[in-house]
Amino acid sequence: MTDLAQLQALVLRHIGESQPILPRVRISTFDRPSEPGWLVYDPVVCFVLQGSKQVFIGDQVLDYGAGDCMVVAAELAAMGQISEASPERPYIALNLSIDPDVISALLQEMGGMPAPPLDKGFGYSPAGPALIEAWRRFAELLDHPAEIPVMAHHREHELMFRLLMGPQGPLLRQIAGTSSHLSHVRRSMAWIRKRYTEHLSIEAMAMVAGMSVSVFHRRFKAISGLSPLQYQKQIRLHEARRRLIADRSEAASVAYAVGYESVSQFSREYKRLFGAPPRKDAGKLQNAVNLGP
């Protein structure tokens, strides 16, 4: 049995359990291909154990599958779908939320590693044997829940060390660097997310990032796949969708709540992003939730 197959078998034993839970780790499983769906990523490492997934970020298409490790280093709006899964061979992935403090601590212990300037917020590559073994050692704590409070911290550090030493290391180092292009753009992203209902100018966004307007626009789009104003619009629309589903609110009240001044413009842009008018889209998703998995 290969190292990856051993890890698959280990994780499969614990699918569906509510406990034990590894800190900041989520197991994703699907037993059939999914429809495309929009989401907003937080910084995360995703390691696919079985099946495959397709993600659209801006005009880029990422296809990754079993044995691939994806790193998302910024709060990105994306569209994703499970492209390969079945009841016999479900899609399985381990998702670890990235803690910048862990990366900073490791870099200090490693004597500091320069973070080459990068204008991207995501990347993926096949996991080598050392990284797969680090994932296995981390995940095997699920078999020994009493050890999780003491050992999870050490196993996470081992895993992040392997990632820092691998192909996605330069991307991860951007997260800890306060002067990196990524850190400046992320500062602006956080500012936009807090004020997404407001009318924000590109000049104000660039000022928060500490960049000129032209440089900010270019680097923001390179990292996120979207222009700054497109990013704000998608944050608005994602929040509108969440409210429509959770609160069963009217489209007009939701449109105004997320910052739109025109309900018709809101409906047009909502349909363009999600493929259906607000009320119809929300109703379909509510029915899917009511029917269960």
Secondary structure, DSSP 8 states (H G I E B T S, - for coil): --HHHHHHHHHHTTTT--SS--TTEEEEEESS----EEEEE-SEEEEEEESEEEEEETTEEEEEETTEEEEE-S-EEEEEEEEE--SSS-EEEEEEE--HHHHHHHHHHTT---------SEEEEE--HHHHHHHHHHHGGGG-GGGHHHHHHHHHHHHHHHHHTSTTHHHHHHHH-TTSHHHHHHHHHHHHHHSTTS---HHHHHHHHTS-HHHHHHHHHHHHSS-HHHHHHHHHHHHHHHHHHHH---HHHHHHHTT-S-HHHHHHHHHHHHSS-HHHHHHHHHHHHHH--
